[in-house]
Amino acid sequence: MRLPALIATAVALTCAAPVLAETTTAPDMDAILAADIRGDDRARDQYRHPAETLAFFEVEPGMSVVDFMPSGGWYSRVLIPYLGEEGTYIGLNPDVGTDGGPGFFAGMRETASRFPAQAQGWVGDSGAAVTGANIGDEAIDAMAGTVDRFLIFREMHNIRRLGWFHDVATTARTLLKDGGLLGVVQHRAKPDAPASYVLGDKGYQREEDVIALFSAYGFELVGKSEVNANPADPADWEGGVWSLPPSFGGAPEGSEERARRAEIGESDRMTLLFRKRP
């Protein structure tokens, strides 16, 4: 074969050869939700719909995501594995100061030093890089403009009744990238619920109030979902949302009332998605 023909043949074979690229396996949400590390968490999936909720919030592996007030880690045990090795999970708590005894506030202090080890105890070493912070930490400024999603799960009532909303909203704006998204899941009061019922101590919030608050701080509502709705919840419990599962406040174990509330299930919830405006 002449040299020109050999060259032509070599070029043709080179062009036809497959391009080899590095590939990574995307996290499997079904496997994450079924994982043993979630234990009793799985019983709540029928009410909290984590896969559908995170899809609505457009959370994807590899993102940097804030989980505000991760508490006992219910969503941590989903998000950290799902974000994967290229992702970053930030457990963020409010500034609760240094005074006071144990309990609700004590568990949120010194998040930067405490939370990564706590999360490791939940999910091991795999999944996203984990960091912790409190609002007001120097780390907040260092992370400014780097976060893809800021998520608030069932904490708006605490944010409002404890006077944290200004700091939470402004911190979300600081951390989020331009056009970044903020997702909220919250116990939903009826539209005509009196103001006295939605100040925070009952757990329920009116959807229009939550939207108005975030709008005032430069967030545009871009979507609503009914994925976490429960029309069976009357949302007018004297004891607030804690009357329903999993707390069953005021309904003794084995009672008919407890069985009735179990049939209702967890609270009716709004699921809202906002975009950070310039």
KEZAFI-541156 format. One record per residue (C-alpha): x negated, y, z negated; residue in one letter; chain; residue number from 1. Coordinates in pm, 1 decimal, padded with zeros to 6 digits. Example, Ala and Ser with C-alpha at 12.3 -4.5 7.8 and 13.67 -1.06 7.14 Angstrom:
pt u->-01230.0, v->-00450.0, w->-00780.0, type->A, mol->A, seq->1
pt u->-01367.0, v->-00106.0, w->-00714.0, type->S, mol->A, seq->2
END
This chain:
pt u->00000.0, v->00000.0, w->00000.0, type->M, mol->A, seq->1
pt u->-00136.1, v->00341.8, w->00090.0, type->R, mol->A, seq->2
pt u->-00216.9, v->00598.6, w->-00179.5, type->L, mol->A, seq->3
pt u->00078.4, v->00830.3, w->-00104.6, type->P, mol->A, seq->4
pt u->00315.9, v->00537.0, w->-00137.3, type->A, mol->A, seq->5
pt u->00160.6, v->00433.1, w->-00468.8, type->L, mol->A, seq->6
pt u->00198.2, v->00784.4, w->-00603.7, type->I, mol->A, seq->7
pt u->00560.6, v->00802.0, w->-00492.5, type->A, mol->A, seq->8
pt u->00635.0, v->00467.2, w->-00656.5, type->T, mol->A, seq->9
pt u->00471.7, v->00574.5, w->-00984.6, type->A, mol->A, seq->10
pt u->00667.5, v->00899.0, w->-00991.2, type->V, mol->A, seq->11
pt u->00994.4, v->00716.5, w->-00927.5, type->A, mol->A, seq->12
pt u->00926.7, v->00468.5, w->-01207.0, type->L, mol->A, seq->13
pt u->00834.3, v->00749.1, w->-01446.9, type->T, mol->A, seq->14
pt u->01154.5, v->00938.0, w->-01374.2, type->C, mol->A, seq->15
pt u->01364.5, v->00627.0, w->-01416.9, type->A, mol->A, seq->16
pt u->01213.0, v->00531.5, w->-01752.7, type->A, mol->A, seq->17
pt u->01435.9, v->00599.7, w->-02052.8, type->P, mol->A, seq->18
pt u->01343.2, v->00889.5, w->-02276.9, type->V, mol->A, seq->19
pt u->01262.3, v->00765.8, w->-02627.2, type->L, mol->A, seq->20
pt u->01371.3, v->00999.8, w->-02905.1, type->A, mol->A, seq->21
pt u->01376.8, v->00975.8, w->-03279.4, type->E, mol->A, seq->22
pt u->01721.1, v->00886.2, w->-03406.2, type->T, mol->A, seq->23
pt u->01867.3, v->00898.6, w->-03754.7, type->T, mol->A, seq->24
pt u->02169.9, v->00714.6, w->-03884.6, type->T, mol->A, seq->25
pt u->02450.3, v->00951.0, w->-03977.8, type->A, mol->A, seq->26
pt u->02591.4, v->00899.0, w->-04328.6, type->P, mol->A, seq->27
pt u->02895.9, v->00670.9, w->-04325.1, type->D, mol->A, seq->28
pt u->03177.7, v->00841.4, w->-04516.2, type->M, mol->A, seq->29
pt u->03374.4, v->00517.9, w->-04554.8, type->D, mol->A, seq->30
pt u->03073.2, v->00349.1, w->-04713.5, type->A, mol->A, seq->31
pt u->03011.1, v->00650.2, w->-04938.3, type->I, mol->A, seq->32
pt u->03368.9, v->00648.3, w->-05065.9, type->L, mol->A, seq->33
pt u->03352.6, v->00273.9, w->-05133.6, type->A, mol->A, seq->34
pt u->03015.7, v->00288.5, w->-05310.7, type->A, mol->A, seq->35
pt u->02983.6, v->00140.9, w->-05659.0, type->D, mol->A, seq->36
pt u->02834.8, v->00465.0, w->-05792.2, type->I, mol->A, seq->37
pt u->03178.9, v->00626.1, w->-05764.6, type->R, mol->A, seq->38
pt u->03336.6, v->00381.3, w->-06008.0, type->G, mol->A, seq->39
pt u->03665.8, v->00516.3, w->-06140.3, type->D, mol->A, seq->40
pt u->03641.5, v->00816.5, w->-05903.5, type->D, mol->A, seq->41
pt u->03792.7, v->00603.5, w->-05629.2, type->R, mol->A, seq->42
pt u->04129.6, v->00589.2, w->-05803.3, type->A, mol->A, seq->43
pt u->04166.4, v->00964.6, w->-05742.1, type->R, mol->A, seq->44
pt u->04099.9, v->00948.3, w->-05365.5, type->D, mol->A, seq->45
pt u->04469.9, v->00898.2, w->-05291.9, type->Q, mol->A, seq->46
pt u->04535.1, v->01244.2, w->-05438.4, type->Y, mol->A, seq->47
pt u->04214.6, v->01431.3, w->-05352.1, type->R, mol->A, seq->48
pt u->04146.1, v->01303.0, w->-04998.0, type->H, mol->A, seq->49
pt u->03772.7, v->01378.6, w->-04997.3, type->P, mol->A, seq->50
pt u->03701.9, v->01270.9, w->-04639.2, type->A, mol->A, seq->51
pt u->03987.8, v->01473.1, w->-04492.1, type->E, mol->A, seq->52
pt u->03915.4, v->01772.2, w->-04716.5, type->T, mol->A, seq->53
pt u->03547.2, v->01792.1, w->-04625.1, type->L, mol->A, seq->54
pt u->03635.1, v->01751.4, w->-04258.2, type->A, mol->A, seq->55
pt u->03876.4, v->02044.9, w->-04284.6, type->F, mol->A, seq->56
pt u->03600.7, v->02248.9, w->-04448.9, type->F, mol->A, seq->57
pt u->03375.5, v->02151.9, w->-04154.1, type->E, mol->A, seq->58
pt u->03108.9, v->02010.0, w->-04383.2, type->V, mol->A, seq->59
pt u->02847.7, v->01814.1, w->-04188.1, type->E, mol->A, seq->60
pt u->02534.9, v->01614.4, w->-04277.6, type->P, mol->A, seq->61
pt u->02223.8, v->01830.2, w->-04292.8, type->G, mol->A, seq->62
pt u->02403.6, v->02138.4, w->-04422.4, type->M, mol->A, seq->63
pt u->02327.5, v->02344.2, w->-04731.4, type->S, mol->A, seq->64
pt u->02637.8, v->02334.2, w->-04952.9, type->V, mol->A, seq->65
pt u->02725.9, v->02496.7, w->-05285.3, type->V, mol->A, seq->66
pt u->02959.6, v->02304.1, w->-05515.3, type->D, mol->A, seq->67
pt u->03082.9, v->02555.5, w->-05773.1, type->F, mol->A, seq->68
pt u->03121.3, v->02409.0, w->-06121.9, type->M, mol->A, seq->69
pt u->03042.4, v->02045.9, w->-06034.5, type->P, mol->A, seq->70
pt u->03140.5, v->01942.6, w->-06388.2, type->S, mol->A, seq->71
pt u->03137.0, v->01562.1, w->-06416.5, type->G, mol->A, seq->72
pt u->03020.9, v->01517.6, w->-06057.2, type->G, mol->A, seq->73
pt u->03335.3, v->01388.5, w->-05886.1, type->W, mol->A, seq->74
pt u->03251.1, v->01565.9, w->-05559.6, type->Y, mol->A, seq->75
pt u->02875.3, v->01545.5, w->-05621.7, type->S, mol->A, seq->76
pt u->02894.3, v->01169.0, w->-05577.6, type->R, mol->A, seq->77
pt u->03046.8, v->01224.3, w->-05233.5, type->V, mol->A, seq->78
pt u->02861.5, v->01530.6, w->-05111.3, type->L, mol->A, seq->79
pt u->02504.5, v->01438.4, w->-05205.0, type->I, mol->A, seq->80
pt u->02507.3, v->01110.7, w->-05007.0, type->P, mol->A, seq->81
pt u->02710.3, v->01263.0, w->-04723.1, type->Y, mol->A, seq->82
pt u->02482.4, v->01563.0, w->-04667.7, type->L, mol->A, seq->83
pt u->02196.4, v->01319.2, w->-04622.5, type->G, mol->A, seq->84
pt u->01822.1, v->01362.4, w->-04645.4, type->E, mol->A, seq->85
pt u->01825.8, v->01671.7, w->-04424.5, type->E, mol->A, seq->86
pt u->02087.7, v->01843.4, w->-04640.1, type->G, mol->A, seq->87
pt u->02080.2, v->02049.3, w->-04958.6, type->T, mol->A, seq->88
pt u->02333.1, v->02024.8, w->-05241.1, type->Y, mol->A, seq->89
pt u->02347.5, v->02318.5, w->-05483.2, type->I, mol->A, seq->90
pt u->02532.9, v->02270.3, w->-05810.5, type->G, mol->A, seq->91
pt u->02624.0, v->02624.5, w->-05915.3, type->L, mol->A, seq->92
pt u->02768.2, v->02725.8, w->-06250.3, type->N, mol->A, seq->93
pt u->02877.3, v->03066.2, w->-06382.4, type->P, mol->A, seq->94
pt u->02664.5, v->03278.2, w->-06611.4, type->D, mol->A, seq->95
pt u->02785.4, v->03158.8, w->-06951.8, type->V, mol->A, seq->96
pt u->02514.7, v->03324.8, w->-07158.9, type->G, mol->A, seq->97
pt u->02319.6, v->03161.7, w->-07437.6, type->T, mol->A, seq->98
pt u->02556.1, v->03204.0, w->-07731.7, type->D, mol->A, seq->99
pt u->02817.2, v->02963.7, w->-07856.7, type->G, mol->A, seq->100
pt u->02826.7, v->02599.8, w->-07955.9, type->G, mol->A, seq->101
pt u->02871.2, v->02274.7, w->-07764.7, type->P, mol->A, seq->102
pt u->03159.1, v->02200.2, w->-07531.4, type->G, mol->A, seq->103
pt u->03290.7, v->02356.4, w->-07213.6, type->F, mol->A, seq->104
pt u->03028.7, v->02631.7, w->-07190.1, type->F, mol->A, seq->105
pt u->02733.1, v->02433.1, w->-07321.6, type->A, mol->A, seq->106
pt u->02762.3, v->02189.4, w->-07034.6, type->G, mol->A, seq->107
pt u->02708.6, v->02469.3, w->-06785.0, type->M, mol->A, seq->108
pt u->02401.0, v->02633.7, w->-06936.4, type->R, mol->A, seq->109
pt u->02050.0, v->02597.4, w->-06791.9, type->E, mol->A, seq->110
pt u->02180.5, v->02433.2, w->-06476.7, type->T, mol->A, seq->111
pt u->01849.2, v->02472.2, w->-06291.5, type->A, mol->A, seq->112
pt u->01661.3, v->02253.1, w->-06537.8, type->S, mol->A, seq->113
pt u->01941.7, v->02017.0, w->-06633.5, type->R, mol->A, seq->114
pt u->02148.5, v->01944.3, w->-06325.7, type->F, mol->A, seq->115
pt u->01903.5, v->01772.9, w->-06083.2, type->P, mol->A, seq->116
pt u->01831.6, v->01496.9, w->-06335.5, type->A, mol->A, seq->117
pt u->02201.3, v->01461.0, w->-06409.1, type->Q, mol->A, seq->118
pt u->02277.0, v->01424.9, w->-06038.5, type->A, mol->A, seq->119
pt u->01999.1, v->01169.4, w->-06002.0, type->Q, mol->A, seq->120
pt u->02169.6, v->00965.7, w->-06270.8, type->G, mol->A, seq->121
pt u->02487.1, v->00971.4, w->-06063.0, type->W, mol->A, seq->122
pt u->02353.4, v->00894.9, w->-05715.2, type->V, mol->A, seq->123
pt u->01988.1, v->00791.1, w->-05749.5, type->G, mol->A, seq->124
pt u->01713.5, v->00929.6, w->-05527.3, type->D, mol->A, seq->125
pt u->01888.5, v->00904.3, w->-05190.7, type->S, mol->A, seq->126
pt u->02083.9, v->01171.3, w->-05010.4, type->G, mol->A, seq->127
pt u->02048.0, v->01547.8, w->-05009.0, type->A, mol->A, seq->128
pt u->01792.3, v->01749.0, w->-05200.2, type->A, mol->A, seq->129
pt u->01960.0, v->01865.9, w->-05520.3, type->V, mol->A, seq->130
pt u->01912.7, v->02196.3, w->-05695.3, type->T, mol->A, seq->131
pt u->02100.6, v->02369.7, w->-05972.1, type->G, mol->A, seq->132
pt u->02154.8, v->02732.7, w->-06064.2, type->A, mol->A, seq->133
pt u->02365.1, v->02967.5, w->-06269.9, type->N, mol->A, seq->134
pt u->02504.5, v->03289.4, w->-06129.3, type->I, mol->A, seq->135
pt u->02253.9, v->03558.8, w->-06215.7, type->G, mol->A, seq->136
pt u->01946.6, v->03334.7, w->-06182.1, type->D, mol->A, seq->137
pt u->01655.5, v->03468.3, w->-05976.5, type->E, mol->A, seq->138
pt u->01700.3, v->03167.0, w->-05748.9, type->A, mol->A, seq->139
pt u->02023.4, v->03317.1, w->-05614.0, type->I, mol->A, seq->140
pt u->01835.0, v->03599.1, w->-05440.6, type->D, mol->A, seq->141
pt u->01579.7, v->03350.1, w->-05307.2, type->A, mol->A, seq->142
pt u->01859.7, v->03148.4, w->-05144.6, type->M, mol->A, seq->143
pt u->02041.0, v->03452.5, w->-05000.2, type->A, mol->A, seq->144
pt u->02181.3, v->03391.2, w->-04654.5, type->G, mol->A, seq->145
pt u->02083.5, v->03022.4, w->-04641.4, type->T, mol->A, seq->146
pt u->02406.5, v->02842.9, w->-04735.7, type->V, mol->A, seq->147
pt u->02649.4, v->02694.5, w->-04481.8, type->D, mol->A, seq->148
pt u->02942.0, v->02617.4, w->-04714.1, type->R, mol->A, seq->149
pt u->03054.4, v->02738.3, w->-05057.0, type->F, mol->A, seq->150
pt u->03314.9, v->02504.5, w->-05208.3, type->L, mol->A, seq->151
pt u->03542.9, v->02555.2, w->-05508.9, type->I, mol->A, seq->152
pt u->03740.8, v->02248.6, w->-05618.8, type->F, mol->A, seq->153
pt u->04020.9, v->02305.8, w->-05872.3, type->R, mol->A, seq->154
pt u->03841.0, v->02582.2, w->-06060.8, type->E, mol->A, seq->155
pt u->04020.1, v->02902.0, w->-05952.9, type->M, mol->A, seq->156
pt u->04227.7, v->02904.0, w->-06271.9, type->H, mol->A, seq->157
pt u->03912.1, v->02899.4, w->-06485.7, type->N, mol->A, seq->158
pt u->03747.3, v->03160.8, w->-06265.8, type->I, mol->A, seq->159
pt u->04043.7, v->03394.1, w->-06313.1, type->R, mol->A, seq->160
pt u->04124.5, v->03340.8, w->-06680.1, type->R, mol->A, seq->161
pt u->03760.2, v->03377.4, w->-06783.1, type->L, mol->A, seq->162
pt u->03697.8, v->03687.4, w->-06573.9, type->G, mol->A, seq->163
pt u->03443.2, v->03530.6, w->-06338.4, type->W, mol->A, seq->164
pt u->03599.0, v->03607.7, w->-06001.4, type->F, mol->A, seq->165
pt u->03395.9, v->03918.2, w->-05916.3, type->H, mol->A, seq->166
pt u->03066.1, v->03742.0, w->-05982.7, type->D, mol->A, seq->167
pt u->03172.0, v->03425.4, w->-05799.0, type->V, mol->A, seq->168
pt u->03293.0, v->03609.1, w->-05488.4, type->A, mol->A, seq->169
pt u->02992.3, v->03837.2, w->-05464.8, type->T, mol->A, seq->170
pt u->02754.1, v->03544.3, w->-05519.5, type->T, mol->A, seq->171
pt u->02930.7, v->03349.6, w->-05244.2, type->A, mol->A, seq->172
pt u->02879.3, v->03644.7, w->-05009.7, type->R, mol->A, seq->173
pt u->02512.4, v->03663.9, w->-05107.4, type->T, mol->A, seq->174
pt u->02444.2, v->03295.2, w->-05052.1, type->L, mol->A, seq->175
pt u->02645.2, v->03230.1, w->-04735.7, type->L, mol->A, seq->176
pt u->02501.7, v->03277.8, w->-04391.2, type->K, mol->A, seq->177
pt u->02674.0, v->03526.8, w->-04163.4, type->D, mol->A, seq->178
pt u->02998.3, v->03357.5, w->-04064.5, type->G, mol->A, seq->179
pt u->02955.0, v->03091.0, w->-04333.6, type->G, mol->A, seq->180
pt u->03267.4, v->02922.6, w->-04468.5, type->L, mol->A, seq->181
pt u->03418.2, v->02910.6, w->-04817.3, type->L, mol->A, seq->182
pt u->03659.0, v->02630.5, w->-04905.5, type->G, mol->A, seq->183
pt u->03907.9, v->02626.3, w->-05192.6, type->V, mol->A, seq->184
pt u->04122.8, v->02345.6, w->-05332.5, type->V, mol->A, seq->185
pt u->04348.3, v->02462.3, w->-05613.8, type->Q, mol->A, seq->186
pt u->04657.8, v->02359.9, w->-05809.1, type->H, mol->A, seq->187
pt u->04941.8, v->02545.5, w->-05636.1, type->R, mol->A, seq->188
pt u->05221.6, v->02730.8, w->-05813.7, type->A, mol->A, seq->189
pt u->05554.7, v->02798.3, w->-05648.2, type->K, mol->A, seq->190
pt u->05562.8, v->03124.7, w->-05449.5, type->P, mol->A, seq->191
pt u->05810.4, v->03275.8, w->-05697.6, type->D, mol->A, seq->192
pt u->05622.6, v->03165.8, w->-06010.5, type->A, mol->A, seq->193
pt u->05612.4, v->03450.6, w->-06265.9, type->P, mol->A, seq->194
pt u->05284.4, v->03632.1, w->-06318.7, type->A, mol->A, seq->195
pt u->05271.3, v->03505.3, w->-06675.8, type->S, mol->A, seq->196
pt u->05249.7, v->03147.2, w->-06545.8, type->Y, mol->A, seq->197
pt u->04959.8, v->03200.6, w->-06303.0, type->V, mol->A, seq->198
pt u->04705.9, v->03388.7, w->-06513.5, type->L, mol->A, seq->199
pt u->04498.0, v->03072.7, w->-06542.6, type->G, mol->A, seq->200
pt u->04592.2, v->02899.0, w->-06864.9, type->D, mol->A, seq->201
pt u->04844.9, v->02673.0, w->-06690.0, type->K, mol->A, seq->202
pt u->04604.6, v->02571.3, w->-06411.6, type->G, mol->A, seq->203
pt u->04836.4, v->02672.3, w->-06128.5, type->Y, mol->A, seq->204
pt u->04775.9, v->02965.8, w->-05893.4, type->Q, mol->A, seq->205
pt u->04994.1, v->03122.1, w->-05625.6, type->R, mol->A, seq->206
pt u->04852.9, v->03070.1, w->-05280.3, type->E, mol->A, seq->207
pt u->04915.7, v->03430.5, w->-05175.8, type->E, mol->A, seq->208
pt u->04720.2, v->03556.9, w->-05478.0, type->D, mol->A, seq->209
pt u->04415.9, v->03342.6, w->-05400.3, type->V, mol->A, seq->210
pt u->04418.1, v->03458.1, w->-05038.2, type->I, mol->A, seq->211
pt u->04451.7, v->03822.3, w->-05142.4, type->A, mol->A, seq->212
pt u->04164.3, v->03798.6, w->-05389.8, type->L, mol->A, seq->213
pt u->03919.4, v->03657.9, w->-05137.4, type->F, mol->A, seq->214
pt u->04038.7, v->03896.1, w->-04868.5, type->S, mol->A, seq->215
pt u->03957.3, v->04189.1, w->-05098.2, type->A, mol->A, seq->216
pt u->03600.8, v->04058.0, w->-05122.9, type->Y, mol->A, seq->217
pt u->03537.5, v->04030.1, w->-04751.0, type->G, mol->A, seq->218
pt u->03658.7, v->03678.8, w->-04668.7, type->F, mol->A, seq->219
pt u->03893.1, v->03611.7, w->-04378.3, type->E, mol->A, seq->220
pt u->04141.4, v->03325.2, w->-04404.5, type->L, mol->A, seq->221
pt u->04080.6, v->03097.2, w->-04106.4, type->V, mol->A, seq->222
pt u->04292.1, v->02797.0, w->-04197.3, type->G, mol->A, seq->223
pt u->04525.3, v->02616.7, w->-04437.4, type->K, mol->A, seq->224
pt u->04573.2, v->02244.7, w->-04478.7, type->S, mol->A, seq->225
pt u->04842.8, v->02043.5, w->-04654.8, type->E, mol->A, seq->226
pt u->04614.8, v->01742.7, w->-04693.5, type->V, mol->A, seq->227
pt u->04624.6, v->01779.8, w->-05073.9, type->N, mol->A, seq->228
pt u->04989.8, v->01880.0, w->-05101.8, type->A, mol->A, seq->229
pt u->05226.9, v->01697.1, w->-05336.0, type->N, mol->A, seq->230
pt u->05589.7, v->01813.7, w->-05297.9, type->P, mol->A, seq->231
pt u->05692.4, v->01587.6, w->-05588.2, type->A, mol->A, seq->232
pt u->05512.1, v->01815.5, w->-05833.0, type->D, mol->A, seq->233
pt u->05756.0, v->02075.7, w->-05973.5, type->P, mol->A, seq->234
pt u->05454.0, v->02291.0, w->-06071.5, type->A, mol->A, seq->235
pt u->05635.4, v->02434.3, w->-06373.3, type->D, mol->A, seq->236
pt u->05506.7, v->02216.0, w->-06656.8, type->W, mol->A, seq->237
pt u->05515.7, v->02379.7, w->-06998.7, type->E, mol->A, seq->238
pt u->05178.1, v->02223.0, w->-07072.2, type->G, mol->A, seq->239
pt u->05041.7, v->02323.7, w->-06735.1, type->G, mol->A, seq->240
pt u->04875.5, v->02103.0, w->-06477.6, type->V, mol->A, seq->241
pt u->04726.5, v->01885.6, w->-06752.0, type->W, mol->A, seq->242
pt u->05071.5, v->01732.4, w->-06797.8, type->S, mol->A, seq->243
pt u->05004.5, v->01526.8, w->-06483.2, type->L, mol->A, seq->244
pt u->04745.7, v->01256.0, w->-06419.8, type->P, mol->A, seq->245
pt u->04471.2, v->01204.6, w->-06497.9, type->P, mol->A, seq->246
pt u->04526.5, v->01395.5, w->-06826.6, type->S, mol->A, seq->247
pt u->04894.5, v->01308.6, w->-06900.7, type->F, mol->A, seq->248
pt u->04908.6, v->01577.0, w->-07169.9, type->G, mol->A, seq->249
pt u->05207.9, v->01527.2, w->-07400.5, type->G, mol->A, seq->250
pt u->05299.1, v->01187.1, w->-07251.3, type->A, mol->A, seq->251
pt u->05186.9, v->00902.0, w->-07480.0, type->P, mol->A, seq->252
pt u->05043.0, v->00589.8, w->-07324.4, type->E, mol->A, seq->253
pt u->05313.0, v->00331.4, w->-07257.6, type->G, mol->A, seq->254
pt u->05597.2, v->00585.0, w->-07262.7, type->S, mol->A, seq->255
pt u->05862.8, v->00621.8, w->-06994.9, type->E, mol->A, seq->256
pt u->05761.1, v->00985.1, w->-06952.5, type->E, mol->A, seq->257
pt u->05402.9, v->00885.3, w->-06877.8, type->R, mol->A, seq->258
pt u->05526.5, v->00638.6, w->-06617.9, type->A, mol->A, seq->259
pt u->05741.1, v->00911.1, w->-06460.1, type->R, mol->A, seq->260
pt u->05446.4, v->01145.3, w->-06433.2, type->R, mol->A, seq->261
pt u->05226.9, v->00869.0, w->-06293.2, type->A, mol->A, seq->262
pt u->05484.4, v->00824.6, w->-06019.0, type->E, mol->A, seq->263
pt u->05459.6, v->01195.9, w->-05936.0, type->I, mol->A, seq->264
pt u->05081.7, v->01176.7, w->-05913.9, type->G, mol->A, seq->265
pt u->04831.9, v->01459.7, w->-05932.2, type->E, mol->A, seq->266
pt u->04923.9, v->01824.8, w->-05876.2, type->S, mol->A, seq->267
pt u->05039.7, v->01996.6, w->-05560.8, type->D, mol->A, seq->268
pt u->04733.9, v->02171.1, w->-05416.5, type->R, mol->A, seq->269
pt u->04653.7, v->02438.9, w->-05165.4, type->M, mol->A, seq->270
pt u->04353.4, v->02379.1, w->-04939.6, type->T, mol->A, seq->271
pt u->04221.8, v->02702.4, w->-04791.3, type->L, mol->A, seq->272
pt u->03929.1, v->02787.8, w->-04563.6, type->L, mol->A, seq->273
pt u->03776.9, v->03136.2, w->-04544.6, type->F, mol->A, seq->274
pt u->03501.4, v->03287.5, w->-04332.8, type->R, mol->A, seq->275
pt u->03256.4, v->03544.9, w->-04462.1, type->K, mol->A, seq->276
pt u->03316.9, v->03872.0, w->-04278.1, type->R, mol->A, seq->277
pt u->03028.0, v->04107.9, w->-04200.4, type->P, mol->A, seq->278
END
